[in-house]
Structures are given as C-alpha cells and as structure tokens.
Amino acid sequence: MAEHRTMQRGALLDAARSLLSEGGTEALTFPALAERTGLARSSVYEYFRSRAAVVEELCAVDFPVWAAEVENAMARVDTPEEKIEAYVRRQLDLVGDRRHRAVVAISASELDAGAREKIRAAHGGLIAMIVEALGDLGHAQARLAAMLLQGSVDAAVRRIELGVEEPGAVADAAVAMVLRGVRG
C-alpha cells in the first residue's frame, strides 16, 4: 500500500511538472492533475491539500537535484573564474529542463509563508555555492556579490524563456558580463 501511494504521489508530481512547463501556474489545477494521472479529483486531495502544497513538494524534490547538477559542474573545474562560469552556464543549460521550467513557473505570491521560506532557503543554498569562488577572487562582500551574480543569472533565464535570442548567445553574454563584473 505504501509503495502504491509513493508511485501515485510521484505520478502526480510528474503531471504537475508537465502542466507547469506547458501552461504555467494557471494550468496546475486539481482537475488537470486528476485527468493526467487517471485519478479521481477527490483522490488528488488525499495527496495534496492545495496547489501550493504541490508546488512546495515539487520544489523540495526538484531543487536539490538541480542544485546538485550546478555543484557537480563547478566541482569539475579548478579556478574561481571557471567555477563562476560553470555556475552560470549549468543553470542556463537547465532552463529547458522540465524540472527547472516547473520551478520557474511558480509564482511566490501564490505560496504560503512556509513554502516561500523553503524556496528562499533552497535559493540560499545555491548562492552559497558561489560565495567561496567570489571570496577567492578577493570580494570583501562575497555574499552580496553572489546575490548580484545570481540576479544576472535570473535575468538571463528570463531572456532565454522569451525565446528571442539563441540560448547559447544569452549564456555567452551572461558569462562574459558576470566574469567582467566579478574581476572588476
């Protein structure tokens, strides 16, 4: 029975990723989750009390995987500049990934305070990855520099999602800008 519930929960989360990826937060409804998974709508409520609970669970499951991919990319290089480039590029490479698209589609205003705090903590963990490299470059306020660097990454993510420029061109421009800025 527990295994069945785990499988159903996984199917609901997978359906939620697809819905968020395809149609944003408006597409994530319990009737749509029920239709995608073949469950009765009332059964969806047995797993999640609200849409915010689904989003919170997605963040809890997907964000660590995404962060680990960024961390692994940084671990494969040596210099602070290479680590910063890997940090930026890996995040931008993940923009097309369904897990990332689902997390980006989530509007923090729809979440309760507890969910927003969990997301902030997860983002804090991501930013913490780059603080050491910025410190190694001599930044006296490495955490502040990391926050600003992440802001550039976030802007590049939004630009890629617009689909105006090629993702590779956006990534190259973001890396060049960030590296010039952190060396300055």
C-alpha positions in Angstrom: 0.0 0.0 0.0 2.8 2.5 0.9 4.6 1.7 -2.4 1.4 2.4 -4.3 0.9 5.7 -2.6 4.5 6.6 -3.3 4.0 5.8 -7.0 0.8 7.8 -7.2 2.5 10.8 -5.5 5.3 10.5 -8.0 2.8 10.4 -10.9 1.1 13.5 -9.5 4.4 15.4 -9.2 5.3 14.4 -12.8 1.9 15.5 -14.1 2.4 18.8 -12.1 5.8 19.4 -13.8 4.3 18.9 -17.2 1.3 21.2 -16.5 3.6 23.9 -15.1 6.0 23.5 -18.0 3.3 23.6 -20.6 0.9 26.3 -19.3 2.4 27.9 -16.2 0.7 28.1 -12.8 -2.8 28.6 -14.3 -2.5 25.1 -15.8 -1.8 23.5 -12.5 -5.3 22.5 -11.2 -6.5 19.5 -9.4 -8.9 18.6 -12.2 -6.0 18.7 -14.6 -3.8 16.6 -12.2 -6.6 14.1 -11.9 -7.0 13.9 -15.7 -3.3 13.4 -16.3 -2.9 10.7 -13.7 -6.3 8.9 -14.2 -7.2 9.6 -10.5 -10.4 10.9 -9.3 -10.2 14.6 -8.4 -11.1 13.7 -4.8 -8.1 11.3 -4.7 -5.7 14.2 -5.6 -6.8 15.9 -2.3 -5.7 12.8 -0.4 -2.1 13.5 -1.5 -2.0 17.3 -1.5 -4.2 19.8 0.4 -3.7 22.6 -2.1 -2.0 23.7 -5.3 0.6 25.4 -3.1 1.3 22.1 -1.4 2.0 20.5 -4.8 4.4 23.4 -5.7 6.1 23.1 -2.3 6.7 19.4 -2.8 8.0 20.0 -6.4 10.5 22.5 -5.1 11.5 20.1 -2.3 12.1 17.3 -4.7 13.4 19.1 -7.8 15.5 22.0 -6.5 18.1 19.8 -4.7 18.6 17.8 -8.0 19.0 21.0 -9.9 21.4 22.4 -7.3 23.5 19.2 -7.4 23.9 19.5 -11.1 25.2 23.0 -10.7 27.5 21.9 -7.9 28.8 19.0 -10.0 29.6 21.3 -12.9 31.6 23.6 -10.5 33.4 20.6 -9.0 34.8 19.6 -12.4 36.8 22.8 -12.8 39.6 24.4 -10.7 39.9 28.2 -10.9 37.4 30.7 -9.3 36.6 32.1 -12.8 36.0 28.6 -14.1 33.7 27.8 -11.2 31.7 31.0 -11.8 31.4 30.2 -15.5 30.2 26.7 -14.6 27.7 28.0 -12.1 26.2 30.4 -14.7 26.3 28.0 -17.7 24.9 25.0 -15.9 21.9 27.0 -14.6 21.3 28.3 -18.1 21.7 24.9 -19.6 18.9 23.7 -17.3 16.4 26.3 -18.4 14.8 23.8 -20.9 14.6 21.0 -18.3 11.1 20.3 -17.2 12.1 20.4 -13.6 13.5 23.9 -13.9 10.7 25.1 -16.1 8.2 24.0 -13.4 10.1 25.7 -10.6 10.4 28.9 -12.6 6.7 28.9 -13.5 5.8 29.1 -9.8 4.8 32.5 -8.6 5.9 33.0 -5.0 2.9 35.1 -4.3 0.7 32.0 -4.6 2.5 30.2 -1.9 2.1 30.4 1.8 4.8 31.8 4.0 6.2 28.4 4.9 6.6 27.4 1.2 8.2 30.7 0.3 10.7 30.3 3.1 11.6 26.8 1.9 12.2 28.2 -1.6 14.3 31.1 -0.2 16.4 28.6 1.8 16.9 26.4 -1.3 18.0 29.5 -3.3 20.3 30.4 -0.4 22.0 27.1 -0.8 22.5 27.7 -4.5 24.0 31.1 -3.8 26.2 29.7 -1.1 27.9 27.5 -3.7 29.5 30.6 -5.4 30.4 32.6 -2.4 33.8 30.8 -1.9 34.8 31.4 -5.5 34.0 35.1 -5.2 35.9 35.3 -1.9 38.9 33.6 -3.7 38.7 36.5 -6.2 39.1 39.0 -3.4 35.5 40.2 -2.9 35.2 41.6 0.6 31.4 41.1 0.4 31.3 37.8 -1.4 27.7 37.0 -0.3 26.4 40.3 -1.7 28.4 39.7 -5.0 26.9 36.2 -5.1 23.4 37.6 -4.8 24.1 40.1 -7.6 25.6 37.4 -9.8 22.5 35.2 -9.2 20.4 38.2 -10.3 22.2 38.2 -13.6 21.6 34.5 -14.0 17.9 35.0 -13.2 17.7 37.8 -15.8 19.4 35.5 -18.4 16.9 32.7 -17.6 14.0 35.1 -18.3 15.7 36.2 -21.5 16.1 32.5 -22.6 12.5 31.8 -21.8 11.4 34.7 -24.0 12.9 32.8 -26.9 14.1 36.0 -28.7 17.8 35.1 -28.8 19.5 31.8 -29.0 20.1 30.3 -25.6 23.8 29.9 -26.3 24.1 33.5 -27.2 22.4 34.5 -23.9 24.6 32.2 -21.9 27.8 33.6 -23.6 26.7 37.2 -22.9 25.8 36.4 -19.3 29.1 34.6 -18.7 31.1 37.4 -20.2 29.2 40.1 -18.3 29.5 38.2 -15.0 33.1 37.4 -15.3 34.0 41.1 -16.2 31.9 42.2 -13.2 33.5 39.8 -10.7 37.0 40.6 -11.8 36.3 44.4 -11.6 
